[in-house]
Amino acid sequence: MVIKKKFKQVISLLVVVGVLALGGASMAYAASFGNRLSGASSTESFQIKYNGAAWNYSSSPYKSTSFTYVRNGRTLMNKVAYNGKVTGSVWDDLRWGDKYTTKFYWKRGALK
């Protein structure tokens, strides 16, 4: 009886660890802005890497769309899409505090 209980506990623990390792913790944050013609998105992978994208297609009323990652007032990455899609990634800072927070910004350029 005790062996069966221990066995069930071990199996349960392995299932939880497997879910967290393979799927549950792989995507922590995702956001998308704009529309199918002009917009931007940011996803956080494994809580340590940010993947950004911006798109601006020829039928968009805007000349460009861009995204920027900033930490502690410093620009880590800035990408601009004029006709098509651009992507880029930055690594997170694992320290705690506001100055270590990675922020995502996006904007559209002037109208055509």
DAGI-V617867 format. One record per run of one state. SS is the DSSP state (H for helix, E for strand, - for the rest). FROM is the first residue (numbers start at 1). LEN is the number of residues. If there is no record, write none. Layout:
BEGIN
ss=[SS;SS]
from=[FROM;FROM]
len=[LEN;LEN]
END
This chain:
BEGIN
ss=[-;H;-;E;-;E;-;E;-;E;-;E;-;E;-;E;-;H;-;E;-;E;-]
from=[1;2;25;27;35;38;46;49;57;62;63;65;72;74;82;84;92;98;101;102;109;111;112]
len=[1;23;2;8;3;8;3;8;5;1;2;7;2;8;2;8;6;3;1;7;2;1;1]
END
